[in-house]
């Protein structure tokens, strides 16, 4: 095929990115319209450059924290990866997650990279599980801290405490269900086998090839539980991963705080924490890559609920999302191309 011919898959990818751009732009225009377009644009146009650069700096630190976390957790299962290449794979995976539905694309990039460095598939599943668990713990800690801060300052009168209680109970129930399942290895083995068979059925329908192997599935489950056993013997590394997860979310927290200050609005640090954690938790439930449209709206609604003027809320949300969401995407695609050229994904 000539080099200048774009494959249908690439066309679909390009069209999907255009859809995301249109959705993000449409949401921004709609929010600005209700908040006051002229005032919103004026705030963005006069944003403090130093605070904007601060947002960029903390977003870079966010990816550094994610990279260190994955490297440390990988060492639990005896795999050590180069820090610079892991950073590139992390940015590439995040860019993929932000342009494709469901997060599977980013997972595949991370998995392919770590497998290329000698990590078994089951161990990779354990690495992902460990990082997810510590992230959930950090989110719970930050959510409670932000809520306590706002309540202590008398800002919780208008809260829907029933909705907050449902959210907390749902998170606890999900965590309990996962722990319950993991402790029953026979159930996990049967579930993994059925999932592999189901995926193989659809894969075979499309490619007319089979990838299912009972021995391979069993080996993956064995690797998964072996990695969890290693984690119990390496609490120090798990704690480092917890600190990295806190740093990752903390960088977003500080970046959003800088976004408010970039447009000249003084806001309490604790209030920004609550705005960010609740918005992130709500937007995660949406089946849209990067929570495009949902995250901007939720950030705006949470900010105005805490007394932030509408134009300020929209301006800060847009500024934060442009840098945190859109800016890393071209770098991620460039890193993915470079890693692919070197045979690392």
Phi and psi in degrees as GROMACS dihedral restraints (atoms count N, CA, C in turn):
[ dihedral_restraints ]
;  ai    aj    ak    al  type     phi  dphi    fc
    3     4     5     6     1   -58.8    20    10
    4     5     6     7     1   150.5    20    10
    6     7     8     9     1   -65.8    20    10
    7     8     9    10     1   -28.2    20    10
    9    10    11    12     1   -85.5    20    10
   10    11    12    13     1     3.3    20    10
   12    13    14    15     1   -92.1    20    10
   13    14    15    16     1   127.0    20    10
   15    16    17    18     1   -92.2    20    10
   16    17    18    19     1   129.1    20    10
   18    19    20    21     1   -71.1    20    10
   19    20    21    22     1   158.3    20    10
   21    22    23    24     1   -57.1    20    10
   22    23    24    25     1   -37.7    20    10
   24    25    26    27     1   -61.8    20    10
   25    26    27    28     1   -41.3    20    10
   27    28    29    30     1   -66.8    20    10
   28    29    30    31     1   -38.2    20    10
   30    31    32    33     1   -61.0    20    10
   31    32    33    34     1   -42.3    20    10
   33    34    35    36     1   -63.0    20    10
   34    35    36    37     1   -40.2    20    10
   36    37    38    39     1   -63.3    20    10
   37    38    39    40     1   -42.4    20    10
   39    40    41    42     1   -64.6    20    10
   40    41    42    43     1   -42.3    20    10
   42    43    44    45     1   -62.8    20    10
   43    44    45    46     1   -39.1    20    10
   45    46    47    48     1   -66.1    20    10
   46    47    48    49     1   -39.1    20    10
   48    49    50    51     1   -62.6    20    10
   49    50    51    52     1   -39.9    20    10
   51    52    53    54     1   -63.6    20    10
   52    53    54    55     1   -37.2    20    10
   54    55    56    57     1   -62.3    20    10
   55    56    57    58     1   -44.3    20    10
   57    58    59    60     1   -62.7    20    10
   58    59    60    61     1   -42.9    20    10
   60    61    62    63     1   -60.9    20    10
   61    62    63    64     1   -43.8    20    10
   63    64    65    66     1   -64.0    20    10
   64    65    66    67     1   -41.9    20    10
   66    67    68    69     1   -64.1    20    10
   67    68    69    70     1   -44.3    20    10
   69    70    71    72     1   -64.8    20    10
   70    71    72    73     1   -45.1    20    10
   72    73    74    75     1   -64.6    20    10
   73    74    75    76     1   -42.2    20    10
   75    76    77    78     1   -62.3    20    10
   76    77    78    79     1   -42.6    20    10
   78    79    80    81     1   -63.5    20    10
   79    80    81    82     1   -43.3    20    10
   81    82    83    84     1   -61.9    20    10
   82    83    84    85     1   -45.1    20    10
   84    85    86    87     1   -62.6    20    10
   85    86    87    88     1   -41.7    20    10
   87    88    89    90     1   -64.8    20    10
   88    89    90    91     1   -45.5    20    10
   90    91    92    93     1   -63.3    20    10
   91    92    93    94     1   -43.2    20    10
   93    94    95    96     1   -63.6    20    10
   94    95    96    97     1   -35.0    20    10
   96    97    98    99     1   -62.8    20    10
   97    98    99   100     1   -45.6    20    10
   99   100   101   102     1   -72.3    20    10
  100   101   102   103     1   -30.5    20    10
  102   103   104   105     1   -84.9    20    10
  103   104   105   106     1   -18.5    20    10
  105   106   107   108     1   112.0    20    10
  106   107   108   109     1    96.8    20    10
  108   109   110   111     1   -59.2    20    10
  109   110   111   112     1   -45.8    20    10
  111   112   113   114     1   -60.9    20    10
  112   113   114   115     1   -47.0    20    10
  114   115   116   117     1   -66.8    20    10
  115   116   117   118     1   -40.6    20    10
  117   118   119   120     1   -61.9    20    10
  118   119   120   121     1   -46.8    20    10
  120   121   122   123     1   -64.6    20    10
  121   122   123   124     1   -36.7    20    10
  123   124   125   126     1   -64.6    20    10
  124   125   126   127     1   -41.8    20    10
  126   127   128   129     1   -63.2    20    10
  127   128   129   130     1   -43.3    20    10
  129   130   131   132     1   -67.8    20    10
  130   131   132   133     1   -39.6    20    10
  132   133   134   135     1   -65.2    20    10
  133   134   135   136     1   -32.9    20    10
  135   136   137   138     1  -100.0    20    10
  136   137   138   139     1    19.0    20    10
  138   139   140   141     1   -60.1    20    10
  139   140   141   142     1   139.9    20    10
  141   142   143   144     1   -67.5    20    10
  142   143   144   145     1   120.1    20    10
  144   145   146   147     1   -62.1    20    10
  145   146   147   148     1   -36.8    20    10
  147   148   149   150     1   -67.0    20    10
  148   149   150   151     1   -38.7    20    10
  150   151   152   153     1   -69.2    20    10
  151   152   153   154     1   -34.8    20    10
  153   154   155   156     1   -62.9    20    10
  154   155   156   157     1   -44.1    20    10
  156   157   158   159     1   -63.9    20    10
  157   158   159   160     1   -32.9    20    10
  159   160   161   162     1   -63.5    20    10
  160   161   162   163     1   -39.1    20    10
  162   163   164   165     1   -61.1    20    10
  163   164   165   166     1   -45.6    20    10
  165   166   167   168     1   -60.1    20    10
  166   167   168   169     1   -45.3    20    10
  168   169   170   171     1   -61.1    20    10
  169   170   171   172     1   -43.8    20    10
  171   172   173   174     1   -72.1    20    10
  172   173   174   175     1   -26.7    20    10
  174   175   176   177     1   -69.8    20    10
  175   176   177   178     1   -36.1    20    10
  177   178   179   180     1   -64.1    20    10
  178   179   180   181     1   -44.7    20    10
  180   181   182   183     1   -61.2    20    10
  181   182   183   184     1   -32.5    20    10
  183   184   185   186     1   -58.3    20    10
  184   185   186   187     1   -45.9    20    10
  186   187   188   189     1   -71.2    20    10
  187   188   189   190     1   -32.0    20    10
  189   190   191   192     1   -63.4    20    10
  190   191   192   193     1   -43.2    20    10
  192   193   194   195     1   -62.8    20    10
  193   194   195   196     1   -42.2    20    10
  195   196   197   198     1   -62.6    20    10
  196   197   198   199     1   -40.4    20    10
  198   199   200   201     1   -64.2    20    10
  199   200   201   202     1   -46.5    20    10
  201   202   203   204     1   -62.9    20    10
  202   203   204   205     1   -40.2    20    10
  204   205   206   207     1   -59.2    20    10
  205   206   207   208     1   -49.6    20    10
  207   208   209   210     1   -64.3    20    10
  208   209   210   211     1   -38.5    20    10
  210   211   212   213     1   -65.6    20    10
  211   212   213   214     1   -43.0    20    10
  213   214   215   216     1   -66.0    20    10
  214   215   216   217     1   -44.4    20    10
  216   217   218   219     1   -66.9    20    10
  217   218   219   220     1   -34.6    20    10
  219   220   221   222     1   -63.5    20    10
  220   221   222   223     1   -33.5    20    10
  222   223   224   225     1   -67.3    20    10
  223   224   225   226     1   -21.6    20    10
  225   226   227   228     1   -60.9    20    10
  226   227   228   229     1   -37.3    20    10
  228   229   230   231     1   -96.5    20    10
  229   230   231   232     1    14.9    20    10
  231   232   233   234     1    81.6    20    10
  232   233   234   235     1    20.2    20    10
  234   235   236   237     1  -116.9    20    10
  235   236   237   238     1   126.7    20    10
  237   238   239   240     1  -115.9    20    10
  238   239   240   241     1   125.7    20    10
  240   241   242   243     1  -112.8    20    10
  241   242   243   244     1   149.1    20    10
  243   244   245   246     1   -63.0    20    10
  244   245   246   247     1   134.9    20    10
  246   247   248   249     1   -65.3    20    10
  247   248   249   250     1   -43.7    20    10
  249   250   251   252     1   -65.6    20    10
  250   251   252   253     1   -44.2    20    10
  252   253   254   255     1   -68.1    20    10
  253   254   255   256     1   -35.4    20    10
  255   256   257   258     1   -65.1    20    10
  256   257   258   259     1   -37.0    20    10
  258   259   260   261     1   -62.1    20    10
  259   260   261   262     1   -44.5    20    10
  261   262   263   264     1   -63.2    20    10
  262   263   264   265     1   -42.2    20    10
  264   265   266   267     1   -65.3    20    10
  265   266   267   268     1   -35.5    20    10
  267   268   269   270     1   -65.6    20    10
  268   269   270   271     1   -46.6    20    10
  270   271   272   273     1   -65.1    20    10
  271   272   273   274     1   -40.4    20    10
  273   274   275   276     1   -62.8    20    10
  274   275   276   277     1   -41.9    20    10
  276   277   278   279     1   -65.4    20    10
  277   278   279   280     1   -40.8    20    10
  279   280   281   282     1   -66.2    20    10
  280   281   282   283     1   -38.2    20    10
  282   283   284   285     1   -63.6    20    10
  283   284   285   286     1   -39.8    20    10
  285   286   287   288     1   -65.6    20    10
  286   287   288   289     1   -41.9    20    10
  288   289   290   291     1   -61.7    20    10
  289   290   291   292     1   -30.1    20    10
  291   292   293   294     1   -84.9    20    10
  292   293   294   295     1    -6.8    20    10
  294   295   296   297     1  -122.4    20    10
  295   296   297   298     1    -0.8    20    10
  297   298   299   300     1  -135.9    20    10
  298   299   300   301     1   149.5    20    10
  300   301   302   303     1   -73.2    20    10
  301   302   303   304     1   139.7    20    10
  303   304   305   306     1    93.1    20    10
  304   305   306   307     1   -15.6    20    10
  306   307   308   309     1    83.7    20    10
  307   308   309   310     1    -0.7    20    10
  309   310   311   312     1   -68.0    20    10
  310   311   312   313     1   -34.5    20    10
  312   313   314   315     1   -61.9    20    10
  313   314   315   316     1   -46.4    20    10
  315   316   317   318     1   -65.2    20    10
  316   317   318   319     1   -37.4    20    10
  318   319   320   321     1   -63.3    20    10
  319   320   321   322     1   -39.2    20    10
  321   322   323   324     1   -65.9    20    10
  322   323   324   325     1   -38.8    20    10
  324   325   326   327     1   -65.8    20    10
  325   326   327   328     1   -48.4    20    10
  327   328   329   330     1   -60.7    20    10
  328   329   330   331     1   -44.8    20    10
  330   331   332   333     1   -63.1    20    10
  331   332   333   334     1   -45.1    20    10
  333   334   335   336     1   -62.0    20    10
  334   335   336   337     1   -40.6    20    10
  336   337   338   339     1   -64.3    20    10
  337   338   339   340     1   -46.6    20    10
  339   340   341   342     1   -71.1    20    10
  340   341   342   343     1   -36.1    20    10
  342   343   344   345     1   -63.7    20    10
  343   344   345   346     1   -38.9    20    10
  345   346   347   348     1   -61.8    20    10
  346   347   348   349     1   -24.3    20    10
  348   349   350   351     1   -97.6    20    10
  349   350   351   352     1    18.1    20    10
  351   352   353   354     1    94.6    20    10
  352   353   354   355     1    12.4    20    10
  354   355   356   357     1   -89.9    20    10
  355   356   357   358     1   125.3    20    10
  357   358   359   360     1   -64.1    20    10
  358   359   360   361     1   154.8    20    10
  360   361   362   363     1   -59.9    20    10
  361   362   363   364     1   -40.8    20    10
  363   364   365   366     1   -65.7    20    10
  364   365   366   367     1   -37.7    20    10
  366   367   368   369     1   -65.5    20    10
  367   368   369   370     1   -36.4    20    10
  369   370   371   372     1   -62.7    20    10
  370   371   372   373     1   -40.4    20    10
  372   373   374   375     1   -60.8    20    10
  373   374   375   376     1   -39.5    20    10
  375   376   377   378     1   -67.7    20    10
  376   377   378   379     1   -40.3    20    10
  378   379   380   381     1   -59.6    20    10
  379   380   381   382     1   -45.9    20    10
  381   382   383   384     1   -61.9    20    10
  382   383   384   385     1   -41.0    20    10
  384   385   386   387     1   -64.1    20    10
  385   386   387   388     1   -43.8    20    10
  387   388   389   390     1   -61.8    20    10
  388   389   390   391     1   -45.5    20    10
  390   391   392   393     1   -66.4    20    10
  391   392   393   394     1   -36.5    20    10
  393   394   395   396     1   -65.5    20    10
  394   395   396   397     1   -40.8    20    10
  396   397   398   399     1   -65.7    20    10
  397   398   399   400     1   -45.9    20    10
  399   400   401   402     1   -67.1    20    10
  400   401   402   403     1   -34.4    20    10
  402   403   404   405     1   -65.0    20    10
  403   404   405   406     1   -41.1    20    10
  405   406   407   408     1   -61.6    20    10
  406   407   408   409     1   -40.3    20    10
  408   409   410   411     1   -63.4    20    10
  409   410   411   412     1   -40.2    20    10
  411   412   413   414     1   -66.7    20    10
  412   413   414   415     1   -42.9    20    10
  414   415   416   417     1   -60.1    20    10
  415   416   417   418     1   -43.4    20    10
  417   418   419   420     1   -61.8    20    10
  418   419   420   421     1   -43.3    20    10
  420   421   422   423     1   -63.6    20    10
  421   422   423   424     1   -45.2    20    10
  423   424   425   426     1   -70.1    20    10
  424   425   426   427     1   -37.1    20    10
  426   427   428   429     1   -62.1    20    10
  427   428   429   430     1   -47.4    20    10
  429   430   431   432     1   -62.6    20    10
  430   431   432   433     1   -39.3    20    10
  432   433   434   435     1   -66.0    20    10
  433   434   435   436     1   -45.6    20    10
  435   436   437   438     1   -64.3    20    10
  436   437   438   439     1   -41.2    20    10
  438   439   440   441     1   -64.3    20    10
  439   440   441   442     1   -43.1    20    10
  441   442   443   444     1   -64.4    20    10
  442   443   444   445     1   -37.9    20    10
  444   445   446   447     1   -63.2    20    10
  445   446   447   448     1   -48.0    20    10
  447   448   449   450     1   -66.1    20    10
  448   449   450   451     1   -42.1    20    10
  450   451   452   453     1   -63.8    20    10
  451   452   453   454     1   -40.8    20    10
  453   454   455   456     1   -62.5    20    10
  454   455   456   457     1   -26.8    20    10
  456   457   458   459     1   -95.6    20    10
  457   458   459   460     1    11.2    20    10
  459   460   461   462     1    75.5    20    10
  460   461   462   463     1    26.2    20    10
  462   463   464   465     1  -104.3    20    10
  463   464   465   466     1    15.8    20    10
  465   466   467   468     1  -104.0    20    10
  466   467   468   469     1    13.3    20    10
  468   469   470   471     1   -64.9    20    10
  469   470   471   472     1   -34.2    20    10
  471   472   473   474     1   -95.9    20    10
  472   473   474   475     1     9.1    20    10
  474   475   476   477     1   -72.3    20    10
  475   476   477   478     1   146.4    20    10
  477   478   479   480     1   -89.0    20    10
  478   479   480   481     1    89.8    20    10
  480   481   482   483     1   -66.1    20    10
  481   482   483   484     1   -27.4    20    10
  483   484   485   486     1   -66.3    20    10
  484   485   486   487     1   -39.9    20    10
  486   487   488   489     1   -67.0    20    10
  487   488   489   490     1   -40.2    20    10
  489   490   491   492     1   -63.8    20    10
  490   491   492   493     1   -41.4    20    10
  492   493   494   495     1   -63.5    20    10
  493   494   495   496     1   -40.7    20    10
  495   496   497   498     1   -63.6    20    10
  496   497   498   499     1   -41.8    20    10
  498   499   500   501     1   -61.2    20    10
  499   500   501   502     1   -47.1    20    10
  501   502   503   504     1   -65.2    20    10
  502   503   504   505     1   -45.4    20    10
  504   505   506   507     1   -64.5    20    10
  505   506   507   508     1   -37.4    20    10
  507   508   509   510     1   -63.4    20    10
  508   509   510   511     1   -42.0    20    10
  510   511   512   513     1   -64.3    20    10
  511   512   513   514     1   -42.4    20    10
  513   514   515   516     1   -64.9    20    10
  514   515   516   517     1   -39.6    20    10
  516   517   518   519     1   -65.5    20    10
  517   518   519   520     1   -41.5    20    10
  519   520   521   522     1   -63.9    20    10
  520   521   522   523     1   -43.5    20    10
  522   523   524   525     1   -62.0    20    10
  523   524   525   526     1   -44.4    20    10
  525   526   527   528     1   -62.5    20    10
  526   527   528   529     1   -39.3    20    10
  528   529   530   531     1   -64.6    20    10
  529   530   531   532     1   -41.1    20    10
  531   532   533   534     1   -64.8    20    10
  532   533   534   535     1   -45.9    20    10
  534   535   536   537     1   -62.7    20    10
  535   536   537   538     1   -39.8    20    10
  537   538   539   540     1   -60.7    20    10
  538   539   540   541     1   -44.0    20    10
  540   541   542   543     1   -68.9    20    10
  541   542   543   544     1   -43.4    20    10
  543   544   545   546     1   -61.9    20    10
  544   545   546   547     1   -32.1    20    10
  546   547   548   549     1   -75.5    20    10
  547   548   549   550     1    -5.4    20    10
  549   550   551   552     1  -115.9    20    10
  550   551   552   553     1    86.9    20    10
  552   553   554   555     1   -61.8    20    10
  553   554   555   556     1   -38.7    20    10
  555   556   557   558     1   -60.5    20    10
  556   557   558   559     1   -38.9    20    10
  558   559   560   561     1   -65.7    20    10
  559   560   561   562     1   -41.5    20    10
  561   562   563   564     1   -63.3    20    10
  562   563   564   565     1   -41.7    20    10
  564   565   566   567     1   -62.4    20    10
  565   566   567   568     1   -44.1    20    10
  567   568   569   570     1   -66.8    20    10
  568   569   570   571     1   -41.6    20    10
  570   571   572   573     1   -64.1    20    10
  571   572   573   574     1   -43.4    20    10
  573   574   575   576     1   -62.6    20    10
  574   575   576   577     1   -41.0    20    10
  576   577   578   579     1   -64.7    20    10
  577   578   579   580     1   -42.8    20    10
  579   580   581   582     1   -67.8    20    10
  580   581   582   583     1   -39.0    20    10
  582   583   584   585     1   -64.0    20    10
  583   584   585   586     1   -44.4    20    10
  585   586   587   588     1   -62.5    20    10
  586   587   588   589     1   -41.3    20    10
  588   589   590   591     1   -63.2    20    10
  589   590   591   592     1   -42.9    20    10
  591   592   593   594     1   -64.1    20    10
  592   593   594   595     1   -44.7    20    10
  594   595   596   597     1   -64.0    20    10
  595   596   597   598     1   -39.5    20    10
  597   598   599   600     1   -63.8    20    10
  598   599   600   601     1   -34.1    20    10
  600   601   602   603     1   -60.6    20    10
  601   602   603   604     1   -48.5    20    10
  603   604   605   606     1   -70.1    20    10
  604   605   606   607     1   -38.0    20    10
  606   607   608   609     1   -62.3    20    10
  607   608   609   610     1   -42.8    20    10
  609   610   611   612     1   -67.0    20    10
  610   611   612   613     1   -34.3    20    10
  612   613   614   615     1   -62.7    20    10
  613   614   615   616     1   -35.4    20    10
  615   616   617   618     1   -85.9    20    10
  616   617   618   619     1   -44.5    20    10
  618   619   620   621     1  -104.2    20    10
  619   620   621   622     1   -12.1    20    10
  621   622   623   624     1    60.9    20    10
  622   623   624   625     1    30.6    20    10
  624   625   626   627     1  -133.0    20    10
  625   626   627   628     1   153.0    20    10
  627   628   629   630     1  -111.2    20    10
  628   629   630   631     1   139.3    20    10
  630   631   632   633     1  -115.8    20    10
  631   632   633   634     1    -6.9    20    10
  633   634   635   636     1   -69.2    20    10
  634   635   636   637     1   137.4    20    10
  636   637   638   639     1  -149.6    20    10
  637   638   639   640     1   121.3    20    10
  639   640   641   642     1   -59.5    20    10
  640   641   642   643     1   -37.7    20    10
  642   643   644   645     1   -66.2    20    10
  643   644   645   646     1   -38.5    20    10
  645   646   647   648     1   -67.6    20    10
  646   647   648   649     1   -39.5    20    10
  648   649   650   651     1   -64.1    20    10
  649   650   651   652     1   -44.7    20    10
  651   652   653   654     1   -62.7    20    10
  652   653   654   655     1   -39.6    20    10
  654   655   656   657     1   -64.6    20    10
  655   656   657   658     1   -37.6    20    10
  657   658   659   660     1   -65.0    20    10
  658   659   660   661     1   -41.3    20    10
  660   661   662   663     1   -64.3    20    10
  661   662   663   664     1   -41.9    20    10
  663   664   665   666     1   -60.5    20    10
  664   665   666   667     1   -43.8    20    10
  666   667   668   669     1   -63.0    20    10
  667   668   669   670     1   -38.8    20    10
  669   670   671   672     1   -60.5    20    10
  670   671   672   673     1   -50.1    20    10
  672   673   674   675     1   -71.9    20    10
  673   674   675   676     1   -29.9    20    10
  675   676   677   678     1   -66.2    20    10
  676   677   678   679     1   -40.2    20    10
  678   679   680   681     1   -65.9    20    10
  679   680   681   682     1   -39.4    20    10
  681   682   683   684     1   -64.3    20    10
  682   683   684   685     1   -36.2    20    10
  684   685   686   687     1   -64.8    20    10
  685   686   687   688     1   -40.7    20    10
  687   688   689   690     1   -61.3    20    10
  688   689   690   691     1   -40.0    20    10
  690   691   692   693     1   -62.1    20    10
  691   692   693   694     1   -39.1    20    10
  693   694   695   696     1   -65.3    20    10
  694   695   696   697     1   -26.3    20    10
  696   697   698   699     1   -89.4    20    10
  697   698   699   700     1    -5.8    20    10
  699   700   701   702     1  -124.8    20    10
  700   701   702   703     1    59.2    20    10
  702   703   704   705     1   -62.7    20    10
  703   704   705   706     1   -26.9    20    10
  705   706   707   708     1   -64.3    20    10
  706   707   708   709     1   -42.8    20    10
  708   709   710   711     1   -68.3    20    10
  709   710   711   712     1   -37.6    20    10
  711   712   713   714     1   -63.6    20    10
  712   713   714   715     1   -39.0    20    10
  714   715   716   717     1   -65.2    20    10
  715   716   717   718     1   -38.9    20    10
  717   718   719   720     1   -62.5    20    10
  718   719   720   721     1   -40.5    20    10
  720   721   722   723     1   -62.3    20    10
  721   722   723   724     1   -38.7    20    10
  723   724   725   726     1   -61.7    20    10
  724   725   726   727     1   -44.2    20    10
  726   727   728   729     1   -63.9    20    10
  727   728   729   730     1   -38.1    20    10
  729   730   731   732     1   -66.6    20    10
  730   731   732   733     1   -39.0    20    10
  732   733   734   735     1   -64.0    20    10
  733   734   735   736     1   -39.9    20    10
  735   736   737   738     1   -64.4    20    10
  736   737   738   739     1   -41.5    20    10
  738   739   740   741     1   -64.2    20    10
  739   740   741   742     1   -39.9    20    10
  741   742   743   744     1   -61.3    20    10
  742   743   744   745     1   -51.5    20    10
  744   745   746   747     1   -69.3    20    10
  745   746   747   748     1   -33.8    20    10
  747   748   749   750     1   -63.7    20    10
  748   749   750   751     1   -34.8    20    10
  750   751   752   753     1   -64.5    20    10
  751   752   753   754     1   -40.1    20    10
  753   754   755   756     1   -64.6    20    10
  754   755   756   757     1   -40.5    20    10
  756   757   758   759     1   -58.2    20    10
  757   758   759   760     1   -51.1    20    10
  759   760   761   762     1   -64.9    20    10
  760   761   762   763     1   -39.0    20    10
  762   763   764   765     1   -62.1    20    10
  763   764   765   766     1   -41.6    20    10
  765   766   767   768     1   -66.7    20    10
  766   767   768   769     1   -38.2    20    10
  768   769   770   771     1   -60.4    20    10
  769   770   771   772     1   -42.6    20    10
  771   772   773   774     1   -65.3    20    10
  772   773   774   775     1   -33.6    20    10
  774   775   776   777     1   -62.4    20    10
  775   776   777   778     1   -40.8    20    10
  777   778   779   780     1   -65.0    20    10
  778   779   780   781     1   -43.5    20    10
  780   781   782   783     1   -71.6    20    10
  781   782   783   784     1   -27.2    20    10
  783   784   785   786     1   -62.3    20    10
  784   785   786   787     1   -30.6    20    10
  786   787   788   789     1  -100.2    20    10
  787   788   789   790     1    13.1    20    10
  789   790   791   792     1    84.7    20    10
  790   791   792   793     1    24.6    20    10
  792   793   794   795     1  -113.4    20    10
  793   794   795   796     1   125.4    20    10
  795   796   797   798     1   -83.5    20    10
  796   797   798   799     1   126.2    20    10
  798   799   800   801     1  -141.7    20    10
  799   800   801   802     1   145.5    20    10
  801   802   803   804     1   -68.1    20    10
  802   803   804   805     1   142.2    20    10
  804   805   806   807     1   -60.2    20    10
  805   806   807   808     1   -41.1    20    10
  807   808   809   810     1   -66.6    20    10
  808   809   810   811     1   -34.9    20    10
  810   811   812   813     1   -65.6    20    10
  811   812   813   814     1   -39.6    20    10
  813   814   815   816     1   -63.9    20    10
  814   815   816   817     1   -37.3    20    10
  816   817   818   819     1   -59.0    20    10
  817   818   819   820     1   -47.3    20    10
  819   820   821   822     1   -65.8    20    10
  820   821   822   823     1   -42.4    20    10
  822   823   824   825     1   -57.7    20    10
  823   824   825   826     1   -46.1    20    10
  825   826   827   828     1   -68.7    20    10
  826   827   828   829     1   -47.4    20    10
  828   829   830   831     1   -66.9    20    10
  829   830   831   832     1   -46.0    20    10
  831   832   833   834     1   -64.3    20    10
  832   833   834   835     1   -43.3    20    10
  834   835   836   837     1   -62.8    20    10
  835   836   837   838     1   -43.5    20    10
  837   838   839   840     1   -63.5    20    10
  838   839   840   841     1   -43.3    20    10
  840   841   842   843     1   -64.5    20    10
  841   842   843   844     1   -43.6    20    10
  843   844   845   846     1   -67.5    20    10
  844   845   846   847     1   -45.9    20    10
  846   847   848   849     1   -66.7    20    10
  847   848   849   850     1   -27.4    20    10
  849   850   851   852     1   -63.0    20    10
  850   851   852   853     1   -27.5    20    10
  852   853   854   855     1   -70.2    20    10
  853   854   855   856     1   -16.5    20    10
  855   856   857   858     1   -79.8    20    10
  856   857   858   859     1   137.2    20    10
  858   859   860   861     1   -88.2    20    10
  859   860   861   862     1    51.1    20    10
  861   862   863   864     1  -126.7    20    10
  862   863   864   865     1   132.4    20    10
  864   865   866   867     1   -54.7    20    10
  865   866   867   868     1   128.4    20    10
  867   868   869   870     1    65.9    20    10
  868   869   870   871     1     8.3    20    10
  870   871   872   873     1    54.5    20    10
  871   872   873   874     1    37.6    20    10
  873   874   875   876     1   -59.0    20    10
  874   875   876   877     1   130.7    20    10
  876   877   878   879     1    86.6    20    10
  877   878   879   880     1   -45.2    20    10
  879   880   881   882     1   -71.8    20    10
  880   881   882   883     1   -46.0    20    10
  882   883   884   885     1   -64.0    20    10
  883   884   885   886     1   -45.3    20    10
  885   886   887   888     1   -59.6    20    10
  886   887   888   889     1   -44.5    20    10
  888   889   890   891     1   -65.4    20    10
  889   890   891   892     1   -44.0    20    10
  891   892   893   894     1   -65.8    20    10
  892   893   894   895     1   -41.9    20    10
  894   895   896   897     1   -59.0    20    10
  895   896   897   898     1   -42.8    20    10
  897   898   899   900     1   -65.7    20    10
  898   899   900   901     1   -45.9    20    10
  900   901   902   903     1   -64.8    20    10
  901   902   903   904     1   -42.1    20    10
  903   904   905   906     1   -64.8    20    10
  904   905   906   907     1   -39.7    20    10
  906   907   908   909     1   -65.0    20    10
  907   908   909   910     1   -47.4    20    10
  909   910   911   912     1   -66.0    20    10
  910   911   912   913     1   -31.5    20    10
  912   913   914   915     1   -64.2    20    10
  913   914   915   916     1   -25.9    20    10
  915   916   917   918     1   -96.9    20    10
  916   917   918   919     1    13.9    20    10
  918   919   920   921     1    94.8    20    10
  919   920   921   922     1     7.0    20    10
  921   922   923   924     1   -77.6    20    10
  922   923   924   925     1   133.8    20    10
  924   925   926   927     1   -56.7    20    10
  925   926   927   928     1   145.3    20    10
  927   928   929   930     1   -58.5    20    10
  928   929   930   931     1   -45.0    20    10
  930   931   932   933     1   -62.7    20    10
  931   932   933   934     1   -39.0    20    10
  933   934   935   936     1   -66.5    20    10
  934   935   936   937     1   -43.7    20    10
  936   937   938   939     1   -60.3    20    10
  937   938   939   940     1   -45.5    20    10
  939   940   941   942     1   -65.9    20    10
  940   941   942   943     1   -45.1    20    10
  942   943   944   945     1   -61.7    20    10
  943   944   945   946     1   -46.5    20    10
  945   946   947   948     1   -65.1    20    10
  946   947   948   949     1   -41.4    20    10
  948   949   950   951     1   -63.6    20    10
  949   950   951   952     1   -44.5    20    10
  951   952   953   954     1   -65.2    20    10
  952   953   954   955     1   -44.5    20    10
  954   955   956   957     1   -61.4    20    10
  955   956   957   958     1   -45.1    20    10
  957   958   959   960     1   -61.9    20    10
  958   959   960   961     1   -45.7    20    10
  960   961   962   963     1   -71.3    20    10
  961   962   963   964     1   -35.3    20    10
  963   964   965   966     1   -60.3    20    10
  964   965   966   967     1   -42.4    20    10
  966   967   968   969     1   -80.7    20    10
  967   968   969   970     1   -44.5    20    10
  969   970   971   972     1   -75.6    20    10
  970   971   972   973     1   -34.7    20    10
  972   973   974   975     1   -98.1    20    10
  973   974   975   976     1   -53.4    20    10
  975   976   977   978     1   -82.0    20    10
  976   977   978   979     1   -38.5    20    10
  978   979   980   981     1   -59.4    20    10
  979   980   981   982     1   -41.3    20    10
  981   982   983   984     1   -72.6    20    10
  982   983   984   985     1   -15.8    20    10
  984   985   986   987     1   -61.2    20    10
  985   986   987   988     1   -51.3    20    10
  987   988   989   990     1   -61.6    20    10
  988   989   990   991     1   -36.1    20    10
  990   991   992   993     1   -65.6    20    10
  991   992   993   994     1   -39.3    20    10
  993   994   995   996     1   -63.1    20    10
  994   995   996   997     1   -42.7    20    10
  996   997   998   999     1   -65.3    20    10
  997   998   999  1000     1   -37.8    20    10
  999  1000  1001  1002     1   -65.3    20    10
 1000  1001  1002  1003     1   -42.5    20    10
 1002  1003  1004  1005     1   -64.6    20    10
 1003  1004  1005  1006     1   -40.3    20    10
 1005  1006  1007  1008     1   -61.8    20    10
 1006  1007  1008  1009     1   -42.9    20    10
 1008  1009  1010  1011     1   -62.2    20    10
 1009  1010  1011  1012     1   -42.7    20    10
 1011  1012  1013  1014     1   -66.2    20    10
 1012  1013  1014  1015     1   -43.0    20    10
 1014  1015  1016  1017     1   -66.2    20    10
 1015  1016  1017  1018     1   -36.8    20    10
 1017  1018  1019  1020     1   -66.9    20    10
 1018  1019  1020  1021     1   -40.4    20    10
 1020  1021  1022  1023     1   -62.4    20    10
 1021  1022  1023  1024     1   -29.9    20    10
 1023  1024  1025  1026     1   -91.5    20    10
 1024  1025  1026  1027     1     2.0    20    10
 1026  1027  1028  1029     1    73.7    20    10
 1027  1028  1029  1030     1    25.8    20    10
 1029  1030  1031  1032     1   -99.8    20    10
 1030  1031  1032  1033     1    -5.7    20    10
